[in-house]
Amino acid sequence: MRLLLDTHVFLWAAADPDRLGKARDLVADRGTTRVLSAASAWEIAIKHRLDKLPLPEPPADYVPMAMRRLVVEALPIGHVHALQVGTLPDHHRDPFDRLLVAQAQLEDLTILTADHTIGDYAVEAIIL
């Protein structure tokens, strides 16, 4: 399985994996490919800068370190991903989540999230 970790899921996996509940085993499974979008790195950097997300280190250090430790692959944002966002229905106003949905659709990924609104899109999702 190829999992696109929603931003909060990545942060939970890195700092408090018990918050993942039953999905903790799925995230830890070596047969699972874990992916983090550049959109999530961007969201983390913005929220940290606005003092809405405390981290033990600056995001430029914390995110790559956590990705290495959790064996998470990076997913860049491409033009096709950005353009796909424009085709999505307006179920969600969060631009980061809309970009994750577009990437999951185009890259054949399953989104792991606690955001129930993601389930309203035509995308494979595991809702925590």
C-alpha positions as CSV (number, residue, x, y, z in Angstrom):
1,M,0.0,0.0,0.0
2,R,1.1,3.5,-0.8
3,L,0.0,6.0,1.9
4,L,0.0,9.7,1.5
5,L,0.2,11.0,5.1
6,D,-1.9,14.0,5.8
7,T,0.1,16.7,7.7
8,H,-1.3,16.0,11.1
9,V,-0.8,12.2,10.6
10,F,2.9,12.8,9.8
11,L,3.3,15.0,12.9
12,W,1.5,12.4,15.1
13,A,3.6,9.6,13.7
14,A,6.8,11.6,14.4
15,A,5.9,12.8,17.9
16,D,3.0,10.9,19.3
17,P,2.3,7.6,17.4
18,D,-0.3,6.5,19.9
19,R,-2.6,9.1,18.4
20,L,-2.8,7.0,15.3
21,G,-4.7,4.3,17.0
22,K,-5.1,1.2,14.9
23,A,-3.4,2.9,12.0
24,R,-0.1,2.9,13.9
25,D,0.6,-0.6,12.7
26,L,-0.2,0.3,9.2
27,V,2.2,3.3,9.3
28,A,4.9,1.2,10.8
29,D,4.5,-1.8,8.4
30,R,7.6,-2.1,6.3
31,G,5.4,-3.2,3.4
32,T,3.7,0.2,3.4
33,T,5.2,3.0,1.3
34,R,4.8,6.2,3.3
35,V,4.8,9.5,1.3
36,L,4.7,13.2,2.5
37,S,3.7,15.9,0.1
38,A,5.8,19.1,-0.3
39,A,2.4,20.7,0.5
40,S,2.6,19.3,4.0
41,A,6.1,20.6,4.5
42,W,4.9,24.0,3.3
43,E,1.9,23.8,5.8
44,I,4.2,22.9,8.7
45,A,6.6,25.7,7.9
46,I,3.8,28.3,7.7
47,K,2.0,27.1,10.9
48,H,5.3,27.1,12.7
49,R,6.2,30.6,11.5
50,L,2.8,31.8,12.7
51,D,3.4,30.2,16.2
52,K,0.5,27.8,15.6
53,L,2.7,24.7,15.6
54,P,5.3,24.3,18.2
55,L,8.2,22.0,17.2
56,P,11.3,20.9,19.1
57,E,13.5,22.2,16.2
58,P,13.0,24.4,13.2
59,P,10.9,22.8,10.4
60,A,13.9,22.7,8.1
61,D,15.6,20.4,10.5
62,Y,12.6,18.6,12.0
63,V,10.7,17.5,8.9
64,P,13.7,15.8,7.1
65,M,14.8,14.2,10.3
66,A,11.4,12.8,11.0
67,M,11.0,11.6,7.3
68,R,14.3,9.7,7.5
69,R,13.4,8.1,10.9
70,L,9.9,7.1,9.6
71,V,11.2,6.1,6.2
72,V,8.9,8.6,4.4
73,E,9.4,9.5,0.7
74,A,9.0,13.1,-0.5
75,L,6.4,13.9,-3.1
76,P,7.1,17.2,-4.9
77,I,4.3,19.4,-6.2
78,G,4.0,19.5,-9.9
79,H,2.0,21.6,-12.3
80,V,-0.4,18.7,-13.0
81,H,-1.1,18.4,-9.2
82,A,-1.8,22.2,-9.0
83,L,-4.1,22.1,-12.1
84,Q,-6.0,19.0,-10.8
85,V,-7.0,21.1,-7.7
86,G,-9.1,23.2,-10.1
87,T,-11.2,20.2,-11.1
88,L,-12.2,19.2,-7.5
89,P,-15.6,19.9,-6.1
90,D,-15.8,22.4,-3.2
91,H,-16.0,20.0,-0.4
92,H,-13.1,21.5,1.4
93,R,-11.7,25.0,1.5
94,D,-8.3,24.1,2.9
95,P,-5.8,24.6,0.0
96,F,-3.3,22.1,1.5
97,D,-5.9,19.3,1.8
98,R,-7.2,20.0,-1.7
99,L,-3.7,19.7,-3.0
100,L,-3.2,16.4,-1.2
101,V,-6.5,15.1,-2.7
102,A,-5.3,16.0,-6.2
103,Q,-1.9,14.4,-5.6
104,A,-3.5,11.2,-4.3
105,Q,-5.8,11.0,-7.3
106,L,-3.0,11.5,-9.8
107,E,-0.3,9.4,-8.1
108,D,-2.6,6.5,-7.1
109,L,-2.1,7.0,-3.3
110,T,-4.3,6.4,-0.3
111,I,-4.6,9.3,2.0
112,L,-4.3,8.6,5.7
113,T,-6.1,11.3,7.6
114,A,-8.4,12.2,10.5
115,D,-10.2,14.7,8.3
116,H,-13.6,13.2,7.5
117,T,-14.2,15.8,4.7
118,I,-11.5,14.0,2.6
119,G,-13.8,11.1,2.3
120,D,-16.2,13.3,0.3
121,Y,-13.8,13.3,-2.6
122,A,-13.2,10.6,-5.3
123,V,-10.0,9.4,-3.6
124,E,-8.9,6.4,-1.7
125,A,-8.7,7.4,2.0
126,I,-8.4,5.8,5.4
127,I,-10.1,8.0,7.9
128,L,-8.9,7.7,11.5
